Protein backbone atom coordinates (compact mmCIF):
# COMPACT_ATOMS: atom_id res chain seq x y z
CA UNK A 1 0.00 0.00 0.00
CA UNK A 2 1.46 3.34 -1.09
CA UNK A 3 0.89 6.37 1.10
CA UNK A 4 0.77 9.77 -0.51
CA UNK A 5 2.47 12.76 1.01
CA UNK A 6 0.11 15.30 2.52
CA UNK A 7 0.86 18.56 0.65
CA UNK A 8 -0.37 20.68 3.57
CA UNK A 9 1.97 18.95 6.00
CA UNK A 10 4.78 19.22 3.46
CA UNK A 11 4.19 22.96 3.02
CA UNK A 12 4.08 23.74 6.73
CA UNK A 13 7.13 21.56 7.32
CA UNK A 14 8.99 23.52 4.64
CA UNK A 15 8.02 26.77 6.39
CA UNK A 16 9.34 25.43 9.70
CA UNK A 17 12.54 24.32 7.99
CA UNK A 18 12.96 27.80 6.48
CA UNK A 19 12.57 29.30 9.93
CA UNK A 20 15.24 26.94 11.28
CA UNK A 21 17.83 27.85 8.60
CA UNK A 22 19.01 31.13 10.20
CA UNK A 23 19.29 29.42 13.59
CA UNK A 24 21.32 26.51 12.22
CA UNK A 25 23.46 28.90 10.16
CA UNK A 26 24.19 30.99 13.25
CA UNK A 27 22.62 34.16 11.89
CA UNK A 28 22.70 37.07 14.36
CA UNK A 29 18.92 37.18 14.73
CA UNK A 30 17.15 38.40 17.84
CA UNK A 31 14.07 36.64 19.21
CA UNK A 32 12.00 39.43 17.61
CA UNK A 33 13.51 38.53 14.22
CA UNK A 34 12.36 34.93 14.64
CA UNK A 35 8.87 36.06 15.69
CA UNK A 36 8.68 38.37 12.65
CA UNK A 37 9.81 35.56 10.33
CA UNK A 38 7.36 33.11 11.92
CA UNK A 39 4.47 35.55 11.48
CA UNK A 40 5.47 36.22 7.86
CA UNK A 41 5.69 32.50 7.09
CA UNK A 42 2.41 31.86 8.89
CA UNK A 43 0.55 34.57 6.97
CA UNK A 44 2.07 33.40 3.67
CA UNK A 45 1.19 29.78 4.44
CA UNK A 46 -2.35 30.72 5.40
CA UNK A 47 -2.81 32.71 2.19
CA UNK A 48 -1.52 29.78 0.14
CA UNK A 49 -3.89 27.41 1.97
CA UNK A 50 -6.80 29.77 1.25
CA UNK A 51 -5.88 29.96 -2.43
CA UNK A 52 -5.52 26.20 -2.69
CA UNK A 53 -8.96 25.69 -1.16
CA UNK A 54 -10.56 28.35 -3.38
CA UNK A 55 -9.90 26.37 -6.57
CA UNK A 56 -8.62 23.04 -7.78
CA UNK A 57 -7.38 24.58 -11.03
CA UNK A 58 -3.64 24.66 -11.60
CA UNK A 59 -3.65 28.23 -13.03
CA UNK A 60 -5.50 29.59 -10.00
CA UNK A 61 -3.19 27.80 -7.59
CA UNK A 62 -0.09 28.99 -9.46
CA UNK A 63 -1.46 32.55 -9.46
CA UNK A 64 -1.90 32.31 -5.71
CA UNK A 65 1.67 31.10 -5.24
CA UNK A 66 3.12 33.90 -7.37
CA UNK A 67 1.05 36.58 -5.60
CA UNK A 68 1.96 35.30 -2.14
CA UNK A 69 5.63 35.08 -3.10
CA UNK A 70 5.54 38.67 -4.40
CA UNK A 71 3.88 39.95 -1.23
CA UNK A 72 6.25 37.99 1.00
CA UNK A 73 9.34 39.25 -0.84
CA UNK A 74 8.10 42.85 -0.85
CA UNK A 75 7.66 42.85 2.93
CA UNK A 76 10.86 40.89 3.56
CA UNK A 77 13.01 43.15 1.38
CA UNK A 78 11.54 46.28 2.92
CA UNK A 79 12.14 44.96 6.41
CA UNK A 80 15.67 43.77 5.65
CA UNK A 81 17.17 46.52 3.48
CA UNK A 82 14.37 48.88 2.41
CA UNK A 83 13.14 49.49 -1.09
CA UNK A 84 13.91 53.20 -0.99
CA UNK A 85 17.33 53.40 0.60
CA UNK A 86 17.72 51.76 3.99
CA UNK A 87 15.08 49.85 5.95
CA UNK A 88 15.02 52.74 8.46
CA UNK A 89 13.43 55.17 5.98
CA UNK A 90 9.78 55.68 6.93
CA UNK A 91 8.84 56.25 3.29
CA UNK A 92 9.17 52.50 2.68
CA UNK A 93 5.84 52.13 4.49
CA UNK A 94 4.18 53.40 1.30
CA UNK A 95 4.52 49.87 -0.07
CA UNK A 96 1.76 48.91 2.33
CA UNK A 97 -0.52 50.41 -0.33
CA UNK A 98 0.64 47.72 -2.76
CA UNK A 99 -0.37 45.02 -0.30
CA UNK A 100 -3.63 46.82 0.46
CA UNK A 101 -4.55 46.80 -3.24
CA UNK A 102 -3.61 43.11 -3.57
CA UNK A 103 -5.42 41.88 -0.47
CA UNK A 104 -8.33 44.32 -0.65
CA UNK A 105 -8.92 43.64 -4.34
CA UNK A 106 -8.78 39.90 -3.79
CA UNK A 107 -11.29 40.09 -0.96
CA UNK A 108 -13.59 42.40 -2.96
CA UNK A 109 -13.44 39.85 -5.78
CA UNK A 110 -14.45 37.17 -3.27
CA UNK A 111 -11.54 35.05 -4.56
CA UNK A 112 -13.17 34.72 -7.99
CA UNK A 113 -10.45 34.42 -10.63
CA UNK A 114 -11.58 37.22 -12.97
CA UNK A 115 -11.74 39.71 -10.11
CA UNK A 116 -8.46 38.53 -8.59
CA UNK A 117 -6.81 38.95 -12.02
CA UNK A 118 -7.97 42.57 -12.04
CA UNK A 119 -6.75 43.05 -8.47
CA UNK A 120 -3.30 41.73 -9.37
CA UNK A 121 -3.14 44.01 -12.43
CA UNK A 122 -4.12 46.96 -10.23
CA UNK A 123 -1.43 45.88 -7.77
CA UNK A 124 1.17 45.97 -10.56
CA UNK A 125 0.03 49.48 -11.51
CA UNK A 126 0.26 50.56 -7.87
CA UNK A 127 3.76 49.08 -7.55
CA UNK A 128 4.83 50.88 -10.74
CA UNK A 129 3.33 54.20 -9.64
CA UNK A 130 5.01 54.04 -6.25
CA UNK A 131 8.37 53.15 -7.79
CA UNK A 132 8.24 56.05 -10.25
CA UNK A 133 6.93 58.43 -7.60
CA UNK A 134 9.79 57.42 -5.32
CA UNK A 135 12.34 58.18 -8.00
CA UNK A 136 10.72 61.52 -8.90
CA UNK A 137 10.39 62.53 -5.24
CA UNK A 138 13.98 61.63 -4.46
CA UNK A 139 13.10 58.77 -2.10
CA UNK A 140 15.51 56.41 -3.86
CA UNK A 141 19.20 56.74 -3.14
CA UNK A 142 20.20 59.92 -4.99
CA UNK A 143 22.77 58.32 -7.24
CA UNK A 144 22.56 56.31 -10.47
CA UNK A 145 22.91 53.02 -8.59
CA UNK A 146 19.98 53.91 -6.31
CA UNK A 147 17.78 54.84 -9.25
CA UNK A 148 18.72 51.68 -11.17
CA UNK A 149 18.09 49.56 -8.08
CA UNK A 150 14.67 51.14 -7.58
CA UNK A 151 13.78 50.72 -11.27
CA UNK A 152 14.99 47.12 -11.25
CA UNK A 153 13.08 46.29 -8.08
CA UNK A 154 9.96 47.97 -9.40
CA UNK A 155 10.19 46.04 -12.68
CA UNK A 156 10.79 42.75 -10.81
CA UNK A 157 7.69 43.14 -8.66
CA UNK A 158 5.55 44.39 -11.56
CA UNK A 159 6.48 41.24 -13.49
CA UNK A 160 5.46 39.08 -10.52
CA UNK A 161 2.11 40.87 -10.07
CA UNK A 162 1.39 40.73 -13.80
CA UNK A 163 2.34 37.02 -13.96
CA UNK A 164 -0.12 36.38 -11.15
CA UNK A 165 -2.78 38.43 -12.98
CA UNK A 166 -2.20 36.40 -16.15
CA UNK A 167 -2.53 33.12 -14.25
CA UNK A 168 -5.78 34.25 -12.61
CA UNK A 169 -7.10 35.44 -15.99
CA UNK A 170 -6.30 32.02 -17.40
CA UNK A 171 -8.12 30.40 -14.47
CA UNK A 172 -11.15 32.62 -15.21
CA UNK A 173 -11.16 31.56 -18.88
CA UNK A 174 -10.88 27.90 -17.90
CA UNK A 175 -13.70 28.29 -15.41
CA UNK A 176 -15.90 29.97 -18.04
CA UNK A 177 -15.14 27.24 -20.58
CA UNK A 178 -15.99 24.47 -18.12
CA UNK A 179 -19.32 26.16 -17.31
CA UNK A 180 -20.29 26.49 -20.97
CA UNK A 181 -19.02 23.10 -22.14
CA UNK A 182 -21.81 20.77 -23.05
CA UNK A 183 -21.90 17.50 -21.22
CA UNK A 184 -20.76 14.53 -23.25
CA UNK A 185 -23.22 11.73 -23.78
C-alpha positions in Angstrom: 0.0 0.0 0.0 1.5 3.3 -1.1 0.9 6.4 1.1 0.8 9.8 -0.5 2.5 12.8 1.0 0.1 15.3 2.5 0.9 18.6 0.6 -0.4 20.7 3.6 2.0 19.0 6.0 4.8 19.2 3.5 4.2 23.0 3.0 4.1 23.7 6.7 7.1 21.6 7.3 9.0 23.5 4.6 8.0 26.8 6.4 9.3 25.4 9.7 12.5 24.3 8.0 13.0 27.8 6.5 12.6 29.3 9.9 15.2 26.9 11.3 17.8 27.9 8.6 19.0 31.1 10.2 19.3 29.4 13.6 21.3 26.5 12.2 23.5 28.9 10.2 24.2 31.0 13.3 22.6 34.2 11.9 22.7 37.1 14.4 18.9 37.2 14.7 17.1 38.4 17.8 14.1 36.6 19.2 12.0 39.4 17.6 13.5 38.5 14.2 12.4 34.9 14.6 8.9 36.1 15.7 8.7 38.4 12.6 9.8 35.6 10.3 7.4 33.1 11.9 4.5 35.6 11.5 5.5 36.2 7.9 5.7 32.5 7.1 2.4 31.9 8.9 0.5 34.6 7.0 2.1 33.4 3.7 1.2 29.8 4.4 -2.4 30.7 5.4 -2.8 32.7 2.2 -1.5 29.8 0.1 -3.9 27.4 2.0 -6.8 29.8 1.3 -5.9 30.0 -2.4 -5.5 26.2 -2.7 -9.0 25.7 -1.2 -10.6 28.3 -3.4 -9.9 26.4 -6.6 -8.6 23.0 -7.8 -7.4 24.6 -11.0 -3.6 24.7 -11.6 -3.6 28.2 -13.0 -5.5 29.6 -10.0 -3.2 27.8 -7.6 -0.1 29.0 -9.5 -1.5 32.6 -9.5 -1.9 32.3 -5.7 1.7 31.1 -5.2 3.1 33.9 -7.4 1.1 36.6 -5.6 2.0 35.3 -2.1 5.6 35.1 -3.1 5.5 38.7 -4.4 3.9 40.0 -1.2 6.3 38.0 1.0 9.3 39.3 -0.8 8.1 42.8 -0.9 7.7 42.9 2.9 10.9 40.9 3.6 13.0 43.1 1.4 11.5 46.3 2.9 12.1 45.0 6.4 15.7 43.8 5.6 17.2 46.5 3.5 14.4 48.9 2.4 13.1 49.5 -1.1 13.9 53.2 -1.0 17.3 53.4 0.6 17.7 51.8 4.0 15.1 49.9 5.9 15.0 52.7 8.5 13.4 55.2 6.0 9.8 55.7 6.9 8.8 56.3 3.3 9.2 52.5 2.7 5.8 52.1 4.5 4.2 53.4 1.3 4.5 49.9 -0.1 1.8 48.9 2.3 -0.5 50.4 -0.3 0.6 47.7 -2.8 -0.4 45.0 -0.3 -3.6 46.8 0.5 -4.5 46.8 -3.2 -3.6 43.1 -3.6 -5.4 41.9 -0.5 -8.3 44.3 -0.7 -8.9 43.6 -4.3 -8.8 39.9 -3.8 -11.3 40.1 -1.0 -13.6 42.4 -3.0 -13.4 39.9 -5.8 -14.5 37.2 -3.3 -11.5 35.0 -4.6 -13.2 34.7 -8.0 -10.5 34.4 -10.6 -11.6 37.2 -13.0 -11.7 39.7 -10.1 -8.5 38.5 -8.6 -6.8 39.0 -12.0 -8.0 42.6 -12.0 -6.8 43.0 -8.5 -3.3 41.7 -9.4 -3.1 44.0 -12.4 -4.1 47.0 -10.2 -1.4 45.9 -7.8 1.2 46.0 -10.6 0.0 49.5 -11.5 0.3 50.6 -7.9 3.8 49.1 -7.6 4.8 50.9 -10.7 3.3 54.2 -9.6 5.0 54.0 -6.2 8.4 53.2 -7.8 8.2 56.0 -10.2 6.9 58.4 -7.6 9.8 57.4 -5.3 12.3 58.2 -8.0 10.7 61.5 -8.9 10.4 62.5 -5.2 14.0 61.6 -4.5 13.1 58.8 -2.1 15.5 56.4 -3.9 19.2 56.7 -3.1 20.2 59.9 -5.0 22.8 58.3 -7.2 22.6 56.3 -10.5 22.9 53.0 -8.6 20.0 53.9 -6.3 17.8 54.8 -9.2 18.7 51.7 -11.2 18.1 49.6 -8.1 14.7 51.1 -7.6 13.8 50.7 -11.3 15.0 47.1 -11.3 13.1 46.3 -8.1 10.0 48.0 -9.4 10.2 46.0 -12.7 10.8 42.8 -10.8 7.7 43.1 -8.7 5.6 44.4 -11.6 6.5 41.2 -13.5 5.5 39.1 -10.5 2.1 40.9 -10.1 1.4 40.7 -13.8 2.3 37.0 -14.0 -0.1 36.4 -11.2 -2.8 38.4 -13.0 -2.2 36.4 -16.2 -2.5 33.1 -14.2 -5.8 34.2 -12.6 -7.1 35.4 -16.0 -6.3 32.0 -17.4 -8.1 30.4 -14.5 -11.1 32.6 -15.2 -11.2 31.6 -18.9 -10.9 27.9 -17.9 -13.7 28.3 -15.4 -15.9 30.0 -18.0 -15.1 27.2 -20.6 -16.0 24.5 -18.1 -19.3 26.2 -17.3 -20.3 26.5 -21.0 -19.0 23.1 -22.1 -21.8 20.8 -23.1 -21.9 17.5 -21.2 -20.8 14.5 -23.2 -23.2 11.7 -23.8 
